Amino acid sequence: MKSEIELVISGRITKNGIISFSEYMDILLFHNPHGYYNSGDIFGRKGDFITSPTVSSLFGASMANEFMNLRNSIAEAEILEIGAGDGSLVISIMEHLSNKKALPKTFYIIETSERLIQSQKANIMKKIPELINIVKWVSCEEITRINGLIICNEFFDVLPTERFKIENDKIFQLFVGYDRAFTMQWIDKTNKFKDIFKNLQCYDTLSNYDNYESEINLNYDSWANNINKMLNKGIVFIVDYGYNMKEYFLPDRKNGTLVCINNHQANFEPFQNVGLQDVSSFVNFSHLAHIFKRLKFEVSGYLEQSKFLINLGILDVFEERAFTDEEKVTEINKLKNLILYNAMGDIFKALIITKNFPNPLLASKNFNRKDIL
């Protein structure tokens, strides 16, 4: 029996014809009310995957340290989180800032899923009810020229992406059809992608490949432009799993980076478990940096999550907290998960960009590798 979202997508294809893979992914994840992000409990051990903010509150508290640093030069600074998951990050940031008597004027959240908004509100009311009035849910259009910190944690990986294939010196784009099941249709779009790759200065590399599949996310531009319109002065943290351009398009990575997660198990079949699994692609941080540079942002840092969090003082935050012996063992294991190289510390990267903000940052003070973007 087909799921509701399978019926929605197959019905659209039957009526209007084939759709691009990015459109398929967009409907699959964000359709209201049947898309993946609107249809169930997806975060934490009982869901499909775990994010850094749900691993430990040390993650958000560390980010809060940069906000306090920023407040030294922007008195009424604000915070904006784009895609707030279950609310764990806003809770840990606000708890830390409340303890330090450094709360923002407003903590904005941009969230497209009504189900997640309700979950965020419930969790905030449960954990920090006294601070709920500082939090405000808004759309992109409602925010213009704020001063402060914008956070995109595991946001860009879920933006619907295009899939391409290089074969016999041609570049094909993946489209999705339907004939009693979803089908893949590759259509020659050589000129379109050749221009895109030349603009990103990766065409010379990709033109040498054959039987090579990967992703190019054409939704980066619209969200970078949104951030540009929303931010007047301040810092943007983009934290996600991903690579720089050279790593992204390695010869051995010939099947791309698309990954699906169901019940904490990874697979590479976006046309299976339709509506029951997350679908995402690794972030191309060089691509993002290229766009933000074009918008006159300063690329201030690029480094592994482990180094990013150490710069932000995560070890000091840990030492400041009062734990029982049992709690300390548990929290040490959580800390290891965030910063060790065989866990999240290496897979996840942080891109740090600034706008009209030349002041020194904590996040990029050491271990900066922005030169490899």
C-alpha positions in Angstrom: 0.0 0.0 0.0 1.4 3.4 -1.0 2.0 6.1 1.6 0.2 9.4 1.4 3.3 11.2 0.2 3.8 8.5 -2.6 0.3 9.2 -3.7 0.9 13.0 -3.7 4.1 12.7 -5.8 2.9 10.1 -8.2 -0.3 12.0 -8.7 1.6 15.2 -9.6 3.8 13.3 -12.1 0.8 11.5 -13.7 -0.9 14.9 -14.1 2.0 17.1 -15.2 4.8 14.9 -16.3 8.3 14.2 -15.0 9.8 16.4 -12.3 13.4 17.2 -11.4 15.0 15.3 -8.5 15.1 18.5 -6.5 11.3 18.9 -6.9 10.8 15.2 -5.9 13.0 15.8 -2.8 11.2 19.0 -1.9 7.8 17.4 -1.9 9.1 14.3 -0.2 10.5 16.2 2.7 8.4 19.4 3.1 4.9 18.8 1.7 2.3 19.8 4.2 0.9 17.7 5.8 2.5 14.5 4.4 6.2 15.3 3.9 8.8 13.7 6.1 9.4 16.8 8.2 5.7 17.2 8.9 4.7 13.6 9.6 6.3 12.2 12.7 9.0 12.2 15.4 12.3 12.2 13.6 14.9 13.5 16.1 16.7 11.7 18.9 17.1 8.0 19.7 13.5 7.3 19.2 13.5 9.0 15.8 15.7 8.4 12.7 18.8 10.5 13.5 20.6 12.5 16.2 21.9 16.1 15.8 24.7 17.8 17.7 22.3 19.9 19.8 20.4 16.8 20.9 23.6 15.0 21.8 24.6 17.6 24.5 23.7 21.1 25.6 27.4 21.9 25.5 27.1 22.4 21.8 24.7 25.3 22.1 26.4 26.8 25.1 29.6 27.0 23.1 27.9 28.9 20.3 26.5 31.2 23.0 30.0 32.2 23.9 30.5 33.8 20.4 27.2 35.7 20.9 28.6 37.1 24.2 31.7 38.1 22.3 29.7 39.8 19.6 27.7 41.7 22.2 30.8 43.6 23.2 30.5 45.6 20.0 26.7 45.2 19.2 24.8 46.1 22.4 21.3 45.0 21.3 22.3 41.9 19.3 19.8 39.3 18.3 20.0 35.6 17.3 18.3 33.9 14.4 18.2 30.1 13.9 17.1 28.8 10.5 15.7 25.3 10.8 15.5 24.7 14.6 14.8 21.0 14.7 13.2 20.0 18.0 14.3 23.2 19.7 17.3 21.7 21.5 19.7 24.4 20.2 17.7 27.4 21.2 17.1 25.9 24.6 20.8 25.3 25.3 21.9 28.7 24.0 19.2 30.5 26.0 20.0 28.6 29.2 23.7 29.5 28.9 23.0 33.2 28.1 20.5 33.4 30.9 23.1 32.1 33.4 25.6 34.6 32.1 23.0 37.5 32.1 23.6 38.0 28.4 20.2 37.2 26.8 19.5 38.5 23.3 16.8 41.1 22.7 15.0 38.5 20.6 15.7 34.9 19.5 14.1 34.4 16.1 13.3 31.0 14.5 12.6 30.4 10.9 10.8 27.1 10.5 8.7 25.8 7.6 7.2 22.7 9.3 4.2 23.5 11.5 4.7 20.1 13.3 8.2 21.1 14.2 7.1 24.6 15.3 4.7 23.0 17.7 7.4 20.6 19.0 9.8 23.5 19.5 7.2 25.5 21.4 6.4 22.5 23.6 10.0 21.7 24.4 10.9 25.4 25.1 7.9 25.7 27.5 9.0 22.5 29.2 12.7 23.5 29.6 12.8 27.3 29.8 9.2 28.6 30.2 10.5 31.8 31.7 12.3 32.7 28.4 9.5 31.8 25.9 8.6 35.5 25.4 12.1 36.2 24.0 11.6 33.5 21.2 9.7 34.6 18.1 8.8 32.4 15.1 9.0 34.4 11.8 9.2 34.1 8.0 12.2 35.3 6.0 10.1 38.3 4.8 9.5 39.4 8.4 13.2 39.8 9.2 15.3 42.7 7.7 18.7 44.0 8.6 19.1 42.5 12.1 22.4 42.8 14.0 23.7 39.6 15.6 24.2 35.9 15.1 22.5 33.7 12.5 22.8 29.9 12.9 22.2 27.3 10.3 22.9 23.9 12.0 22.2 20.9 9.7 20.1 23.1 7.5 21.8 23.3 4.1 22.1 19.5 3.8 18.3 19.1 3.5 17.8 21.7 0.8 16.5 19.9 -2.3 19.4 19.2 -4.6 19.9 18.3 -8.3 21.6 15.0 -9.3 23.8 14.9 -12.4 25.7 12.3 -14.3 28.7 12.6 -16.6 28.8 10.1 -19.3 30.6 10.1 -22.7 31.5 13.8 -22.3 27.8 14.8 -21.7 26.2 16.0 -18.5 22.8 14.6 -17.7 20.2 15.8 -15.1 18.1 13.3 -13.1 14.3 13.6 -13.5 11.7 11.4 -11.8 8.9 9.7 -13.6 6.2 7.2 -12.5 5.0 4.0 -14.0 3.6 1.9 -11.2 6.8 2.8 -9.3 9.1 5.8 -9.4 11.5 5.8 -12.3 14.8 7.6 -13.0 15.1 9.5 -16.3 18.4 11.1 -17.2 18.1 14.1 -19.7 21.0 15.7 -21.4 21.6 19.2 -19.9 25.2 19.6 -20.8 25.2 23.3 -21.6 23.3 24.2 -18.5 25.7 22.3 -16.1 28.8 23.2 -18.1 28.1 26.9 -17.4 27.4 26.2 -13.7 30.6 24.2 -13.2 32.7 26.8 -15.0 31.3 29.5 -12.8 32.3 27.4 -9.7 35.7 26.7 -11.2 35.3 22.9 -11.1 34.6 22.2 -14.7 38.2 21.3 -15.6 38.1 18.6 -12.9 34.7 17.2 -13.7 35.3 17.2 -17.5 37.9 14.4 -17.0 35.3 12.1 -15.4 33.1 9.4 -17.0 30.3 7.3 -15.4 30.3 9.8 -12.5 27.3 10.9 -10.5 27.0 13.6 -7.9 24.9 16.6 -6.7 24.9 20.3 -7.3 22.5 22.3 -5.0 20.9 25.2 -6.9 18.9 26.2 -3.8 22.0 27.6 -2.0 21.7 30.9 -3.9 18.2 31.7 -2.7 19.0 31.0 1.0 22.3 33.0 0.8 20.3 35.9 -0.6 17.7 35.5 2.2 20.5 35.7 4.7 22.0 38.7 3.0 18.7 40.5 3.2 18.1 39.6 6.8 21.5 40.4 8.2 22.8 44.0 8.5 25.9 43.3 10.7 27.1 40.2 12.4 28.1 36.5 12.1 26.7 33.5 10.4 27.5 29.9 11.5 26.8 27.2 9.0 27.5 23.8 10.6 26.9 20.6 8.7 28.4 17.5 7.3 30.2 18.2 4.0 33.4 18.9 2.1 35.3 21.5 0.2 35.0 21.4 -3.6 38.1 19.2 -4.1 36.9 16.6 -1.6 33.3 16.8 -2.8 34.2 15.9 -6.4 37.0 13.3 -5.7 37.3 10.7 -8.5 36.5 7.9 -6.0 33.3 9.6 -4.9 31.6 8.6 -8.2 28.2 7.9 -6.7 27.8 11.3 -5.1 27.0 12.2 -1.5 23.2 11.6 -1.4 22.2 9.6 1.8 19.0 8.5 3.3 18.5 7.8 7.1 15.9 5.5 8.5 15.9 4.4 12.2 19.6 5.5 12.5 20.6 3.3 9.5 22.0 4.8 6.3 21.0 3.7 2.8 21.4 5.2 -0.7 17.9 4.5 -2.1 15.8 7.7 -2.2 12.9 5.9 -4.0 12.5 3.4 -1.2 10.8 3.9 2.2 9.2 6.9 0.6 8.1 9.3 3.3 9.6 7.2 6.1 13.3 8.3 5.8 15.3 11.5 5.7 17.0 12.3 2.4 19.9 14.7 2.3 23.2 15.5 0.5 26.6 16.5 1.9 27.2 20.3 1.8 29.6 21.7 -0.7 31.2 24.4 1.5 33.3 25.8 -1.3 30.1 26.4 -3.3 28.5 28.2 -0.4 31.6 30.3 0.2 31.7 31.3 -3.5 28.1 32.5 -3.2 28.6 34.5 0.0 31.8 36.1 -1.4 29.8 37.3 -4.4 27.3 38.8 -1.9 30.2 40.7 -0.3 30.4 38.7 2.9 33.7 37.9 4.4 34.6 34.2 4.7 36.1 34.3 8.2 36.6 30.6 8.9 36.3 27.0 7.8 37.2 24.2 10.2 36.2 20.8 11.6 33.4 20.9 14.2 35.9 19.6 16.8 38.2 22.7 16.3 35.2 25.0 16.0 33.8 23.9 19.4 37.2 24.0 21.1 37.7 27.6 19.8 34.3 28.4 21.3 35.3 27.1 24.7 33.4 23.9 24.9 36.0 22.4 27.3 35.7 25.4 29.6 31.9 25.1 29.6 32.2 21.5 30.6 34.5 22.3 33.4 32.2 25.1 34.7 29.3 22.7 35.2 28.6 20.9 38.4 28.1 17.2 37.8 27.6 14.1 40.0 30.2 11.4 39.2 27.6 9.5 37.2 26.5 12.6 35.3 30.1 13.5 34.5 30.8 10.1 32.9 27.7 10.5 30.8 28.6 14.0 29.8 32.2 13.1 28.9 30.9 10.5 26.5 28.6 13.1 24.9 31.5 15.5 24.7 33.6 12.9 22.9 30.8 12.3 20.4 30.9 16.0 19.5 34.6 16.5 19.2 36.4 13.2 18.5 37.5 12.5 14.9 35.8 9.1 14.7 32.5 10.7 15.6 30.9 14.0 14.8 34.1 16.1 15.3 35.5 15.3 11.9 32.5 14.6 9.7 30.9 17.9 10.5 32.4 21.2 9.4 31.8 24.9 10.3 31.7 27.7 7.8 31.9 31.0 9.5 31.0 34.1 7.5 30.7 37.7 8.6 29.0 40.9 7.3 30.1 44.4 8.3 31.8 42.8 11.3 35.7 43.1 11.3 36.1 42.2 15.0 38.0 39.1 16.1 36.0 35.9 16.4 36.3 33.1 18.9 35.2 30.5 16.4 38.0 30.9 13.9 40.8 32.1 16.2 42.8 28.8 15.7 42.9 25.9 13.3 41.4 27.9 10.5 41.4 26.2 7.1 39.5 28.7 4.9 42.4 28.6 2.4 41.2 25.2 1.2 37.8 26.4 0.1 
